[in-house]
Amino acid sequence: MKRCGPKYRHLRGVAALCALAGALALAGCSLAPLYKAPSLPVAMAYPADARMQPNATTEGRIAAETAWHDYFVDPHLRALIARALDNSRDLKTAVLRVAEARAAYGIQRADQLPTIAATANGSRARVPGDLNISGQSIVSSQYQVGAGLATWELDFWGRVRNLKDAALENYLATDDARRAITLSLIAQVADSYLALRELDERIALARQTIASREESLRIFKRRFEVGAIAKMDLVQVEVLLQQAQTLTAQLEQGRDVQAHALALLVGSPLPPLPENTGLSDDVVARELRVGLPSDLLLQRPDIVAAEHQLRAVHANIGAARAAFFPRITLTGSAGTASAGLDGLFDSGSRAWSFMPSLSLPIFDAGRNRANLDLAEVRRDLAVTNYEKTVQTAFRDVSDALSARHWLTEQVRIAQATLAAQTERARLSLLRYDNGSAPYFEVLDAQRDLLTAEQQLVQTRRALLSSRVSLYAALGGGSQEFAAPVDTATRPAN
């Protein structure tokens, strides 16, 4: 390799000086406080009323590692979730916010390195005679070509690096917020779909009741026509039919509203769903490993996002502290200059400049102190937000576990109640046919039977929804939603 001659030796000196300054800047200290995660603001175990199943902390699927298409087994529900993930405007907004935060991080990271740009400029000027020694007007020209170093701060106190770290943590927090929105969207679609299936089953039961009572009304009209029964009995049968018709109309209206809500979540018109399928107890997988409250710190994306925000404000404190210390910046350029274009590259036309600058705050009317106070207050707010997020997650899991336990018990009771009400309705009708009881007894039994049928469907749906809630509360599928992030070098603190 040819060595640089004397003509370019000054360039080597400038380059060496910049390299040395860069090394010192990158090795500078950081004034950010040492990061320490807040202590867990909840108990180390879920409350006894959560009613966890035996070995729930060690056995079963890990929710964060269970993809949504493995947990939800209904093919129609899977198709709706997939469509919602493609079309949701809220999710698209979250993705764009991640891109925005990534770009902001890239800008802040670039500030750590010098900006070097090729420059070329030319100028012509006329100076009047009374402004120069010769007394004659002069027209001068100047042309320059070279490479310039824009104003670059030597980061001895870690100000620029801490701003970069804060931008990185905000970027990661935004990405985890996207994961939390994704999980929330999946849970909302699943719960809305279950509610729609519940209404379908309740409508089917109500229509069956209408058909049965229409047949009863036909029979009672015939009996009344031949004088076998009183008109009161006929009117009571009509009332039973009208009650079932009213319930069906209400359920149909509710189904339309629920279908509209689900279409909004999916982001497009609903595809045709199979009719009269009703609820299936196998639409949602059953067993999940609950783990301990400390596991939520890694599984729940909203908690992870809150911790990234906490790290970001710690880095901002370091940047605010660095503002109290001197700031050293470098500006320079090297190239050739001449009074004429034809002389730009002649011997002796080289030109360079090197301008270090130091700025030390003396009086700023308390601006730096206020900035530091602001950063510290925001740190305290971030700690509070982190603790509240953990407490909310703890409650979500506890509520879901309690609901799963007690709704299982309620389903068992509702099934027994339905069996008893079915037998009661049968016996009351026999008693009426034998003349042993008035039709009021049949009327009450039929009403209670319809209520029991509807209640069982509602309770079964609530039990399935509790499984969806538990999946979401445990951060279900959050590892699947994680996108690869260019984190560069994570802050050492």
C-alpha positions as CSV (number, residue, x, y, z in Angstrom):
1,M,0.0,0.0,0.0
2,K,1.3,3.5,-0.9
3,R,1.9,5.7,2.0
4,C,0.5,9.2,2.1
5,G,2.9,11.9,1.1
6,P,3.4,15.2,2.7
7,K,0.6,16.7,0.7
8,Y,-2.0,14.7,2.6
9,R,-0.2,14.3,6.0
10,H,-2.4,16.9,7.5
11,L,-5.5,14.8,6.7
12,R,-4.0,11.8,8.6
13,G,-3.5,14.1,11.6
14,V,-7.1,15.2,11.5
15,A,-8.4,11.7,11.0
16,A,-6.3,10.4,13.9
17,L,-7.5,13.1,16.2
18,C,-11.1,12.4,15.3
19,A,-10.6,8.6,15.9
20,L,-9.0,9.3,19.3
21,A,-11.9,11.7,20.2
22,G,-14.4,9.1,19.1
23,A,-12.8,6.4,21.2
24,L,-12.8,8.6,24.2
25,A,-16.4,9.5,23.6
26,L,-17.6,5.9,23.3
27,A,-15.7,5.0,26.4
28,G,-17.3,7.8,28.3
29,C,-19.2,7.3,31.6
30,S,-22.9,7.2,32.1
31,L,-24.7,9.2,34.8
32,A,-27.9,7.2,34.6
33,P,-28.9,5.7,38.0
34,L,-28.4,2.0,38.3
35,Y,-31.5,0.2,37.2
36,K,-33.2,-2.1,39.7
37,A,-36.6,-3.7,39.0
38,P,-39.1,-2.8,41.7
39,S,-40.0,-5.5,44.1
40,L,-43.1,-7.5,43.2
41,P,-46.1,-5.5,44.6
42,V,-48.3,-8.6,45.0
43,A,-48.2,-11.8,47.0
44,M,-45.8,-14.6,45.9
45,A,-48.7,-17.0,45.3
46,Y,-52.3,-16.5,44.0
47,P,-55.0,-16.3,46.7
48,A,-56.7,-19.4,48.0
49,D,-60.0,-18.2,46.5
50,A,-58.5,-18.5,43.0
51,R,-59.1,-22.3,43.4
52,M,-56.2,-23.5,41.3
53,Q,-56.2,-27.1,40.3
54,P,-53.6,-29.5,41.7
55,N,-50.2,-29.0,40.1
56,A,-51.4,-26.0,38.2
57,T,-48.1,-24.3,38.8
58,T,-46.0,-27.0,37.2
59,E,-48.2,-29.0,34.8
60,G,-50.1,-28.1,31.6
61,R,-49.3,-25.9,28.7
62,I,-47.4,-22.7,29.2
63,A,-49.7,-20.0,28.0
64,A,-47.0,-17.7,26.6
65,E,-45.7,-20.6,24.5
66,T,-49.1,-21.8,23.3
67,A,-50.1,-20.2,20.0
68,W,-53.6,-19.1,19.6
69,H,-54.3,-21.5,16.8
70,D,-53.3,-24.3,19.1
71,Y,-55.4,-23.1,22.0
72,F,-58.6,-22.4,20.0
73,V,-59.6,-25.5,18.2
74,D,-62.9,-24.4,16.5
75,P,-62.0,-23.9,12.8
76,H,-64.6,-21.1,12.4
77,L,-63.1,-19.2,15.3
78,R,-59.6,-19.7,14.0
79,A,-60.7,-18.2,10.6
80,L,-62.2,-15.2,12.4
81,I,-59.1,-14.6,14.5
82,A,-56.9,-14.8,11.4
83,R,-59.1,-12.3,9.6
84,A,-59.1,-10.0,12.6
85,L,-55.3,-10.0,12.8
86,D,-55.1,-9.1,9.1
87,N,-57.8,-6.4,9.1
88,S,-57.9,-4.8,12.6
89,R,-57.3,-1.0,12.4
90,D,-56.2,-0.9,16.1
91,L,-53.5,-3.5,15.4
92,K,-52.4,-1.7,12.2
93,T,-52.1,1.5,14.3
94,A,-50.0,-0.4,16.8
95,V,-47.7,-1.7,14.1
96,L,-47.2,1.8,12.7
97,R,-46.4,3.1,16.1
98,V,-43.7,0.4,16.3
99,A,-42.3,1.6,13.0
100,E,-42.4,5.1,14.3
101,A,-40.5,4.2,17.5
102,R,-37.9,2.2,15.5
103,A,-37.3,5.2,13.2
104,A,-36.9,7.5,16.2
105,Y,-34.4,5.1,17.8
106,G,-32.4,5.0,14.5
107,I,-32.2,8.8,14.5
108,Q,-31.0,8.9,18.1
109,R,-28.5,6.1,17.6
110,A,-27.0,7.9,14.6
111,D,-26.2,10.9,16.9
112,Q,-23.5,8.8,18.5
113,L,-21.4,8.8,15.3
114,P,-20.1,11.8,13.4
115,T,-21.8,12.9,10.2
116,I,-19.4,13.3,7.3
117,A,-20.6,14.8,4.1
118,A,-19.0,15.8,0.8
119,T,-19.2,19.6,0.2
120,A,-18.8,21.8,-2.8
121,N,-19.5,25.5,-2.9
122,G,-18.6,28.5,-5.0
123,S,-19.1,32.2,-4.6
124,R,-18.4,35.5,-6.4
125,A,-18.6,38.9,-4.7
126,R,-18.0,42.5,-5.7
127,V,-16.5,44.7,-3.0
128,P,-16.8,48.5,-3.5
129,G,-13.6,50.6,-3.6
130,D,-14.3,52.4,-0.4
131,L,-14.3,49.1,1.4
132,N,-10.8,47.9,0.4
133,I,-7.3,49.3,0.6
134,S,-6.8,49.7,-3.2
135,G,-9.7,52.1,-3.5
136,Q,-10.9,50.1,-6.6
137,S,-13.9,47.9,-6.7
138,I,-12.9,44.2,-6.7
139,V,-14.8,41.2,-8.0
140,S,-13.5,38.1,-6.2
141,S,-14.3,34.4,-6.7
142,Q,-13.8,31.4,-4.4
143,Y,-14.4,27.7,-5.0
144,Q,-14.0,24.8,-2.5
145,V,-14.4,21.1,-2.6
146,G,-13.9,18.7,0.3
147,A,-15.3,16.5,3.1
148,G,-16.8,18.1,6.1
149,L,-17.4,16.9,9.7
150,A,-20.7,18.3,11.0
151,T,-21.0,19.4,14.6
152,W,-20.4,16.2,16.6
153,E,-20.6,16.0,20.4
154,L,-18.0,14.0,22.3
155,D,-20.1,12.0,24.7
156,F,-17.9,12.0,27.7
157,W,-20.8,12.1,30.2
158,G,-23.1,9.6,28.3
159,R,-25.8,12.2,27.4
160,V,-26.1,11.0,23.8
161,R,-25.8,7.4,24.7
162,N,-28.5,7.7,27.4
163,L,-30.8,9.4,24.9
164,K,-30.1,6.5,22.5
165,D,-30.8,3.9,25.3
166,A,-34.1,5.7,26.2
167,A,-35.2,5.6,22.5
168,L,-34.3,1.9,22.4
169,E,-36.4,1.1,25.5
170,N,-39.3,3.2,24.1
171,Y,-39.1,1.2,20.9
172,L,-39.1,-2.1,22.8
173,A,-42.0,-0.9,24.9
174,T,-44.0,0.1,21.8
175,D,-43.4,-3.4,20.3
176,D,-44.6,-5.1,23.5
177,A,-47.6,-2.8,23.5
178,R,-48.3,-4.2,20.0
179,R,-48.1,-7.7,21.4
180,A,-50.6,-6.8,24.2
181,I,-53.0,-5.3,21.7
182,T,-52.7,-8.5,19.6
183,L,-53.5,-10.7,22.5
184,S,-56.4,-8.5,23.6
185,L,-57.8,-8.6,20.0
186,I,-57.6,-12.4,20.0
187,A,-59.4,-12.7,23.3
188,Q,-62.1,-10.2,22.3
189,V,-62.8,-12.1,19.0
190,A,-62.9,-15.4,20.8
191,D,-65.3,-14.1,23.5
192,S,-67.5,-12.3,21.0
193,Y,-67.7,-15.5,18.9
194,L,-68.7,-17.5,22.0
195,A,-71.4,-15.0,22.8
196,L,-72.7,-15.3,19.2
197,R,-72.8,-19.1,19.5
198,E,-74.6,-18.8,22.8
199,L,-77.3,-16.7,21.3
200,D,-77.6,-19.2,18.4
201,E,-78.2,-22.0,20.8
202,R,-80.6,-20.0,23.0
203,I,-82.6,-19.0,19.8
204,A,-82.7,-22.6,18.7
205,L,-84.1,-23.7,22.1
206,A,-86.6,-20.8,22.1
207,R,-87.8,-21.8,18.6
208,Q,-88.2,-25.4,19.7
209,T,-90.3,-24.2,22.6
210,I,-92.4,-22.1,20.2
211,A,-93.1,-25.1,18.0
212,S,-94.1,-27.2,21.0
213,R,-96.4,-24.5,22.4
214,E,-98.0,-23.9,19.0
215,E,-98.9,-27.6,18.9
216,S,-100.2,-27.3,22.4
217,L,-102.3,-24.3,21.4
218,R,-103.7,-26.2,18.5
219,I,-104.7,-29.1,20.7
220,F,-106.3,-26.8,23.4
221,K,-108.3,-24.9,20.8
222,R,-109.8,-28.2,19.7
223,R,-110.6,-29.1,23.3
224,F,-112.1,-25.7,23.9
225,E,-114.2,-26.0,20.7
226,V,-115.7,-29.3,22.0
227,G,-116.2,-27.9,25.5
228,A,-113.6,-30.1,27.2
229,I,-111.7,-27.2,28.8
230,A,-112.5,-23.7,30.1
231,K,-111.5,-20.6,28.2
232,M,-109.0,-19.7,31.0
233,D,-106.9,-22.7,30.1
234,L,-106.8,-21.7,26.4
235,V,-105.8,-18.2,27.3
236,Q,-103.0,-19.5,29.5
237,V,-101.6,-21.6,26.6
238,E,-101.7,-18.5,24.4
239,V,-99.7,-16.6,27.1
240,L,-97.1,-19.3,27.2
241,L,-96.7,-19.1,23.4
242,Q,-96.4,-15.3,23.4
243,Q,-93.8,-15.4,26.1
244,A,-91.6,-17.7,24.0
245,Q,-92.2,-15.6,20.9
246,T,-91.2,-12.4,22.9
247,L,-88.0,-14.1,24.2
248,T,-87.1,-15.2,20.7
249,A,-87.5,-11.7,19.3
250,Q,-85.3,-10.3,22.0
251,L,-82.6,-13.0,21.4
252,E,-82.7,-12.3,17.6
253,Q,-82.1,-8.6,18.3
254,G,-79.3,-9.4,20.6
255,R,-77.7,-11.7,18.0
256,D,-77.8,-9.0,15.4
257,V,-76.0,-6.6,17.8
258,Q,-73.4,-9.3,18.7
259,A,-72.8,-10.1,15.0
260,H,-72.2,-6.4,14.3
261,A,-69.7,-6.2,17.2
262,L,-67.9,-9.3,16.0
263,A,-67.8,-7.9,12.4
264,L,-66.2,-4.7,13.8
265,L,-63.5,-6.7,15.6
266,V,-62.8,-8.8,12.5
267,G,-62.7,-5.7,10.3
268,S,-64.8,-7.1,7.5
269,P,-68.3,-8.6,7.0
270,L,-68.7,-11.9,8.8
271,P,-68.4,-15.1,6.6
272,P,-71.4,-17.4,6.8
273,L,-71.4,-19.4,10.0
274,P,-73.0,-22.8,10.3
275,E,-76.5,-22.6,11.8
276,N,-77.8,-24.4,14.8
277,T,-74.4,-25.6,15.9
278,G,-74.6,-23.9,19.3
279,L,-71.8,-24.0,21.8
280,S,-69.2,-26.7,22.0
281,D,-67.4,-27.4,25.2
282,D,-64.3,-28.3,23.1
283,V,-64.0,-24.9,21.3
284,V,-61.2,-23.9,23.8
285,A,-58.4,-26.0,25.1
286,R,-58.7,-26.7,28.8
287,E,-55.5,-27.0,30.7
288,L,-52.9,-24.2,31.1
289,R,-50.0,-24.0,33.5
290,V,-50.8,-21.2,35.8
291,G,-47.3,-20.8,37.3
292,L,-46.5,-18.2,39.9
293,P,-47.1,-14.5,39.9
294,S,-43.4,-13.9,39.2
295,D,-43.9,-15.7,35.9
296,L,-46.2,-13.0,34.7
297,L,-43.2,-10.6,34.6
298,L,-41.9,-12.4,31.6
299,Q,-45.2,-13.7,30.0
300,R,-47.5,-10.6,30.0
301,P,-46.5,-8.2,27.2
302,D,-48.1,-5.2,29.0
303,I,-45.8,-5.8,32.0
304,V,-42.8,-6.2,29.8
305,A,-43.7,-2.9,28.1
306,A,-44.1,-1.1,31.4
307,E,-40.6,-2.3,32.5
308,H,-39.1,-1.0,29.2
309,Q,-40.7,2.3,29.9
310,L,-39.2,2.3,33.4
311,R,-35.7,1.6,31.8
312,A,-36.3,4.5,29.4
313,V,-36.9,7.0,32.2
314,H,-33.8,5.8,34.0
315,A,-31.8,6.6,30.9
316,N,-33.4,10.0,30.6
317,I,-32.3,10.8,34.1
318,G,-28.7,10.1,33.0
319,A,-29.1,12.5,30.0
320,A,-30.6,15.2,32.3
321,R,-27.6,14.8,34.7
322,A,-25.1,15.1,31.9
323,A,-26.5,18.5,31.0
324,F,-24.8,20.0,34.1
325,F,-21.4,19.1,32.7
326,P,-19.4,20.7,29.8
327,R,-20.3,19.7,26.2
328,I,-17.5,19.4,23.7
329,T,-18.3,19.4,20.0
330,L,-16.1,19.0,16.9
331,T,-16.5,20.7,13.5
332,G,-14.1,20.3,10.7
333,S,-13.5,20.0,7.0
334,A,-10.7,19.1,4.6
335,G,-10.4,19.6,0.8
336,T,-9.1,22.0,-1.8
337,A,-9.9,25.7,-2.4
338,S,-9.1,28.1,-5.2
339,A,-10.1,31.4,-6.6
340,G,-10.8,29.7,-9.9
341,L,-12.3,26.4,-10.9
342,D,-9.3,25.4,-12.9
343,G,-7.0,25.8,-9.9
344,L,-9.0,23.6,-7.5
345,F,-6.7,20.6,-7.7
346,D,-3.4,22.4,-8.3
347,S,-0.5,22.0,-6.0
348,G,-0.8,24.1,-2.8
349,S,-4.6,24.3,-3.1
350,R,-5.4,22.1,-0.1
351,A,-7.4,23.6,2.7
352,W,-8.7,22.4,6.0
353,S,-10.3,23.6,9.2
354,F,-10.8,22.1,12.7
355,M,-12.9,23.8,15.3
356,P,-13.4,22.2,18.7
357,S,-16.0,23.9,20.9
358,L,-16.6,23.7,24.6
359,S,-19.8,24.9,26.3
360,L,-20.2,25.0,30.1
361,P,-23.6,26.0,31.6
362,I,-23.2,28.9,34.0
363,F,-26.6,30.4,34.3
364,D,-29.7,28.8,32.8
365,A,-32.4,30.2,35.1
366,G,-32.9,26.6,36.6
367,R,-33.6,24.9,33.3
368,N,-31.3,22.0,33.8
369,R,-32.4,21.5,37.4
370,A,-36.0,21.5,36.3
371,N,-35.3,19.0,33.5
372,L,-33.6,16.7,36.0
373,D,-36.6,17.1,38.4
374,L,-38.9,16.3,35.5
375,A,-37.0,13.1,34.6
376,E,-37.0,11.9,38.2
377,V,-40.8,12.5,38.6
378,R,-41.4,10.6,35.4
379,R,-39.3,7.8,36.8
380,D,-41.5,7.7,39.9
381,L,-44.6,7.7,37.6
382,A,-43.2,4.8,35.6
383,V,-42.6,2.9,38.8
384,T,-46.2,3.4,39.9
385,N,-47.5,2.4,36.4
386,Y,-45.3,-0.7,36.5
387,E,-46.6,-1.7,39.9
388,K,-50.2,-1.1,38.9
389,T,-49.7,-3.1,35.7
390,V,-48.4,-6.1,37.8
391,Q,-51.3,-5.8,40.3
392,T,-53.8,-5.7,37.5
393,A,-52.3,-8.8,35.9
394,F,-52.4,-10.6,39.3
395,R,-56.0,-9.8,39.6
396,D,-56.8,-10.8,36.1
397,V,-55.3,-14.3,36.7
398,S,-57.0,-14.6,40.1
399,D,-60.4,-13.6,38.7
400,A,-60.1,-16.0,35.8
401,L,-59.1,-18.9,38.0
402,S,-61.9,-18.2,40.4
403,A,-64.4,-17.9,37.6
404,R,-63.3,-21.2,36.0
405,H,-63.7,-23.0,39.3
406,W,-67.1,-21.6,40.3
407,L,-68.6,-21.6,36.8
408,T,-67.7,-25.3,36.5
409,E,-69.8,-25.8,39.7
410,Q,-72.6,-23.6,38.3
411,V,-72.8,-25.6,35.1
412,R,-73.1,-28.8,37.2
413,I,-75.9,-27.3,39.2
414,A,-77.6,-25.9,36.1
415,Q,-77.6,-29.3,34.5
416,A,-79.2,-30.9,37.6
417,T,-81.7,-28.1,37.7
418,L,-82.7,-28.5,34.1
419,A,-83.2,-32.3,34.6
420,A,-85.4,-31.6,37.6
421,Q,-87.4,-28.9,35.8
422,T,-87.9,-31.2,32.8
423,E,-89.3,-33.9,35.1
424,R,-91.5,-31.3,36.9
425,A,-93.0,-30.1,33.6
426,R,-93.8,-33.6,32.6
427,L,-95.4,-34.5,35.9
428,S,-97.4,-31.3,36.1
429,L,-98.9,-31.9,32.6
430,L,-99.8,-35.5,33.7
431,R,-101.5,-34.1,36.8
432,Y,-103.5,-31.6,34.7
433,D,-104.5,-34.2,32.2
434,N,-105.8,-36.4,35.1
435,G,-107.6,-33.5,36.6
436,S,-105.4,-33.5,39.7
437,A,-104.0,-30.0,39.2
438,P,-105.0,-26.6,37.6
439,Y,-103.3,-25.4,34.5
440,F,-101.5,-22.8,36.6
441,E,-99.2,-25.5,37.8
442,V,-98.3,-26.5,34.2
443,L,-97.9,-22.8,33.3
444,D,-95.3,-22.3,36.1
445,A,-93.5,-25.5,35.3
446,Q,-93.2,-24.6,31.6
447,R,-91.9,-21.1,32.4
448,D,-89.3,-22.4,34.8
449,L,-88.2,-25.1,32.3
450,L,-87.6,-22.5,29.6
451,T,-85.6,-20.4,32.1
452,A,-83.5,-23.4,33.1
453,E,-82.7,-24.2,29.5
454,Q,-81.6,-20.6,28.8
455,Q,-79.6,-20.4,32.1
456,L,-77.6,-23.5,31.3
457,V,-76.5,-22.2,27.9
458,Q,-75.5,-18.9,29.5
459,T,-73.5,-20.6,32.2
460,R,-71.7,-22.9,29.8
461,R,-70.7,-19.9,27.7
462,A,-69.5,-18.0,30.7
463,L,-67.3,-21.0,31.6
464,L,-65.8,-21.1,28.1
465,S,-65.2,-17.3,28.3
466,S,-63.3,-17.8,31.6
467,R,-60.9,-20.1,29.8
468,V,-60.3,-17.4,27.2
469,S,-59.8,-14.8,30.0
470,L,-57.3,-17.1,31.7
471,Y,-55.4,-17.5,28.4
472,A,-55.2,-13.8,27.9
473,A,-54.4,-13.1,31.6
474,L,-51.4,-15.4,31.4
475,G,-50.0,-13.7,28.3
476,G,-51.2,-16.5,25.9
477,G,-49.2,-16.8,22.7
478,S,-47.1,-13.7,23.5
479,Q,-43.9,-15.4,22.3
480,E,-45.5,-16.1,19.0
481,F,-46.2,-12.4,18.5
482,A,-42.7,-11.3,19.3
483,A,-41.0,-9.7,16.3
484,P,-37.2,-9.8,15.9
485,V,-35.8,-6.5,17.2
486,D,-32.5,-4.9,16.3
487,T,-31.6,-4.0,19.9
488,A,-28.0,-3.2,19.1
489,T,-26.3,-3.2,22.5
490,R,-28.5,-3.2,25.6
491,P,-27.5,-0.7,28.2
492,A,-25.3,-2.2,30.8
493,N,-27.2,-0.6,33.7
